[in-house]
Amino acid sequence: MSQNDYPSLLLLPYPPDPLSRDSLNAAYRPSIKSALLKARRPTGATRLIVAVAYPVLHGQFLRAKSFSWPEAQNLIAGIYGIISILCAQLSINTEVNGGPGSVDSTVILIDDDRNKRYRDDFRPVIEPNNTVIVDMATFAAAYFPWNLIFTVRSELGYQVSQTYLKLAEGKQNLLQSQLVPVEGGLTLNVARAQPAALPAQTPTYSAVCLGGTFDYLHPGHKLLLTAGALLLQVPRRGDPTPPCRYIIGITGDEMLRNKKFAEYVQSWEERARNVVLFLAQLLELSPRGWKDGASPQIEEKDGDFKATFRDGTIQVHCVRIQDAFGPTITVENIQALVVSGETRSGGQAVNEKRREKGWQALEVFEVDVLDAEEVSDEPTKTENFTSKISSTAIRQQRASRGGNKI
């Protein structure tokens, strides 16, 4: 791989407190806009990892971490929302393999405390915990090399970038031209009269499921897939316990024949492969980073793709679905289901079916709906989905350009 084939990195400093759509927009929009404009290339597609330093994990011991899923999901949704709005305004395609001028962005949380200091002789290594979220040392040890690294011009931005660069020493020979400062936003942290209570910690699960079409994988899909991955209870390496399972139902081609611009719908195999490749960015931890250019090994069968990550502790299983229920009513040991606002009723129907079979109902988690309108603090769990980011809009855009049909 050449340097231009590597993704670029935007290191965002700690989010504002309290967190709202407006405060997040003020803090991160200038930096994200600048990084998108500097990352895109008129001659090809580019990738951008947006990594957010955030003390999301709690727990005294390495292997006993917990976190608040609603809080983490809200932050990721807010950032993907800003990316979606900016890309719509700047005419930047956001989907995977979006063609020349597109920027395929992925949001990753890094568990990092601004008060943490590393000794001068500290040597970062990959130390996964029982969640898919990693700390700054593990991120530095597994995520490299980069095309460009965007650093935020602010006191907190400088602190985060210096910590990362110190930990990443020796992983990549960076030229000064690869370190690109970008404009910082306004981050406010309101002092509290009393320390904020720890938000309710979310249990994690050994088997998590979700479903969708995942046609032209875009920020809404990425939010859904990331939110589901956060719920995985990752076993310790070497433990005799089976891997945690992330089961993703992907709509079969036959069910999509009546979709608008159906001739532009991607094949099931391409959609499933893109899901696995996206999740690899969140789940794989290799001491060689991605400099070998190797893709994850996918066991591909008709309507059934499997891949494992983190030394076999996580299994991603993509299955073709031909109805609204998929594996949720054929695999009993699934424990959690992730839905979006527009598929909320489907979660209720799934649990009704499971109860009819005498099975335990699934814990249902709902993610925000992304749209490409301006950021506001209006509720995002809305019944009006007309402005949301959609595969239909992407297919329509491709049809208007006269692009190749699938």
N, C-alpha and C positions, 0 to 999 in steps of 0.2 A: 504494500500500500504506500502511496505517496503521501506527503504531508497534507495535501489538500483533501485527501480522502478521509482523514481522521475527523472526528467531530470537534467542534469548538466548545469551550467551557465558559459559562457566565457564573461567577461566584457571587451570590447575593448575600448580604449581611443579614443579621437577625431581624425578624419581622417586627412591626410596631406592636405595642401593647397599650391599650386593648386593640384587638384585631377587628377591623371592619373592612368592608369593600372600599370605602373612601380612603382609609388610612393605608391600606395595602396598595391602592392605586398611586397615592402620593409617594409612597416609599419606593416602589419598584418600577413604575411605568417608564420613567426616563431611562433607566438602565437597560430594561428589556428592549425598548425601542431602539436605542443606540446599538445594542448587540445584534438585533435582527438585521438592521441596515448594514452593519459592517460584516456580518457573517454571510449574507446572501451573495451568490455569484450568478451573473447573467448567463453563464455558459453551462451551469450544472446545478444539481440539487446539493444542499448542504445539511448537516445535522448540528444541532445545538443542544448541549446538556445544560439545563438551568438548575444549578445546585444551590439549595437554600440551607444555610447554617441555622439550626434551630434546636434548642434543648428539648426534644420531643420525648425522649425515653426517660423513664424513672426506674429506680431500683438500685440497690446497693451492690449487687453482684452481677458479673458479666452475663451470666446465663439466666438471669431472672428479671428481664426488662419488661416494662409495661408502658402503655401510652393511652391517650384519649383518641379514639378513632374519629369522632366528630370534629375534634379540633384539628387533627392532621388532615383530614379530608377537606375541611373548610379552607385551610391554607393552600393546599394543592389546587383545589377548584378555583380559588381566587387568582392564582398565578396563571393557570391555564386560561381563565377568563380574560385576563389582561393580554396574553399572547394572542388569543382569538380576535379580540377587538383590534389590536394593533395590526395584525396581519390582514384583516378585512380592510382597514383604512389604507394600508400601504400596498395593497394588491399583492400580497405574498402568500402563495399556496402553503398550507400547513400540513397536508397529508403526507404519509410515508411515500417516498418515490414520487414526489409531486412535480418533477421536471425542473428545467432551468429556472433559476430565480426562487425556487421554493426553499423553505427552511423547516425541516422536520425537528420540532422541539420536544424535549423530554424533561419533565420536572422530577427532581430527586431531592428528598429530604436527607440532610446530614445531621445526625445527632451531635451537637456541639454546644458547649457552654462557653460564653465569652470570658468567664473567669478561669477557665482551665489553662494551665501553662504546661508546656512540655520541656523536660530537661534538655540541655544541649546535646547530651549523648543518647537521647531517645531515638530508637530505630523503629519506625512504623512497620507493622506486619498486619496481615489479614486476620482479624479476630472477630468472626461473626458471632452474633448472639442469637437468642431465640425468636427474633423478629427479622423481617427483611430489611429493616433500617440499619445503616451502618454509621460508625463514628467517623470523624475526620481522618484519623490515622489509617483506618481500613480503606476509606475512599481514596486517599492518596496512594495507597499501596496497590490498588486494584484498578483504578480508573486512569488510564494514560495509554498512549501519548495523545497530545492535543494538536490541532491545527493552530488555533488562537486561544488565548486565555484572556477573558475580559474581566478586569478588576474595577470595582466601583470606587469612584472618587469621593470618599467620605471617611470619617474616622473609623467607623465600624467596618466599612468596606476594606480599608487598608489592613485592619487587624485580622479579618478573615483571610484575605489573600496572602498576607505574610505567613500566617499559620500554615495554610495549605502549601505554599511554596517551600517552606522549611521542611515540612514532612515529605514533600514530593522530590526532594533533592536526590539526584542520581537516577531517577526514573526516566527522565527525558532531558536531552540537551536543548534547552530553550534559548532561542535568540531573543534579543531585546525587542525585535519587531513583532514577536509573537505575543508579547504582553501588552495588551491594548486597554488603556484606561477608558472607562465610559462614565457618563454623567450619573451622579447620585441623586436620589430623591430626598424627600423630607420624611424622616422617621421620628415619630414622637413616642415617647414612653412615659405614660402618666404615672406619677408616684402614687402609690396606694397608701391609705391610712394604716391598713393592716396587710400583712402578706396575703397574696391571693391563695385561696384554698386550691389544692390539687384537684383538677377536674377528674370526674369519674373515669377510672381506668377500664379499658375495653378488653374483654377476654379474647383470646386468639383460638384458632380452630385447626384441627388436623386435616379437614376436608372442606374447602370453600368452592362455591359454584356461582357462575353467572352466565348470561347468554346475550347474544346479539348478532347482527349481520357482520359487523366489522369490515364493511366495504370502504375502501380508501381510508385507511386508519387515520383518524384525525384527533384533535385534542379532547373531544367528548369521549371517544373510545379510550384514549390514554388515561383520562381521569378514572373511568370505570375500572379498567384493568389494574391501575395502580391502587385504587381503593380496595379492591378485592385482595390483592397481594399483601396489603398491610395486615389483613386479618389472619394470615397464615401463622401457625405455631410451628416454628422450624426446630426439628430435633437436633440434638448435639451430634457433631460429626463422630462417627464410630459407635453411636448408640445402636442397640439391636432393634430399636423401634423402626417401623416402616417410615418412608418419607412422607411429609405432608403433601397433600394433593390439591392442586388448583385445577378444577375441572371447568372448562370453558365450552359452552354449547355455541356452535356457529351455524347459523341458518343455512340449510342446504340450498343448492342452486334452484331446485324445482320450486321452492317456496317464494323465490324472488322474481319469477318470470313476469309477474304483473306489476312490479315496481315501476315507477316513472324512470324513463331512460334505461330500461332493463338491459338494453344491448351493451351498456357500458359497465354493468355490474361485473366485478372481478370474480374469478372462479373461486370455488370453496378452497382449493389447495393454496391459491395465492393469499387469500384472506387469512387462512390458518397459519401459513408460514409467516406472514407479517405480524400476527399476534405473538408468536413464539419469539421472533427476532426482537420485537419491542420489549417483551418481558425479560429477555436476556440482559438488557441494559440495567434492569432493576435487580435481577436475581443472581447473575453470574459474578463470581469473585475469583479472578485469576491473577496470580503473581506476575504474569507477563502482560497484564492489561489486554489490549486488543491489537498489539503491534504485529502479531502474526497474521492478522486479518482472518482468523478462523471463525466460521459461523458455528453456532451450537449444533450438536449432532441431533437430528430429528429422526425419530423412527416413524416413517411415513407409510401408512396403510390407507386403503380407501375409506375416507371419512373418519380417520382415526390417526391423529398425530400425537406423539409423545416426545418429551425432552426432559432431561434432568439437569439440575443445577446444584452448586455448592456441595460437591462431592457426594451427590446422590441424596441429599437431605430434602430437596424440593423436586416434585414432579409436576410438570405442566402437561395437561391432557386435553387436547382439543378434539371435540367430537362433533360430527355432523348431526344436526337436529332437523326433524321434519314436522314438528308440532310445537306448541307453545310451552311444553313441559320439559322435553329433553331428558337429561340424566337425573333431574331432580325427583322423578317418580320411578326410576329404574335402579338407582344406586341408593341404598338405604342409609349408608353411613355418612352421607353429606350432612354437615352441621350448620352451615351458614350460606345465605344467598344474598348477593349484592344486586340491587336494582337501581334504576334511575327514576326520576319522578314520573316519566311517561310509561314506565313498566311496573308501577307500584301495584296495580290490580293483578298483574301476573303473579307477583309474589304471594298474594292472598289466595289465588286459585291453586298455586302449587301446594300450599299448606293444607288446603281443603282436600286435595287428592291424597296427600300423604296421610292425613288423618283417616281417610276412608280405608287405606291399606293397613292401618294400625301402626304406622310409623310415627316417629317423633317429628314434630313440626320444626322447620328451619328457623334460625334466627335471621331476620331480614334487616339489611342495612341499605339505606337509601342515600345515593350521592346527589349532589347538586346538578342542575341542568345548566349547561353552558350556552351562552348566546353571544352573538357578535355585535350587540348593541352596547351603548356606553355603560360603564360601571356605575352602579348605584347600590344603595342599601335596601332596595326593594327585595322582598323575599324571592329567592330563586327556585324554591320548590313550588312551581306554579303549574297550573293546568294549561297555560297558553304556551305551546311549544313552537309557534310559528317562526320565531326568530332564532331558534337554537341552531348550533352548528350541526350540519347534517350531511350524510353521504349523498342524499338526493341532490342537494345544492352543488356538490362537487361533480356529480355525474352531469348535471345540467350545464355546468361551466365547461366541462370537457366536450359535451355535445355542441355547444355554441362555438367552440374553437375548431370543431371538426376533427377532434383527436381520434386516435385509433380505438376501434371497438374491441371489446373482449372476445 
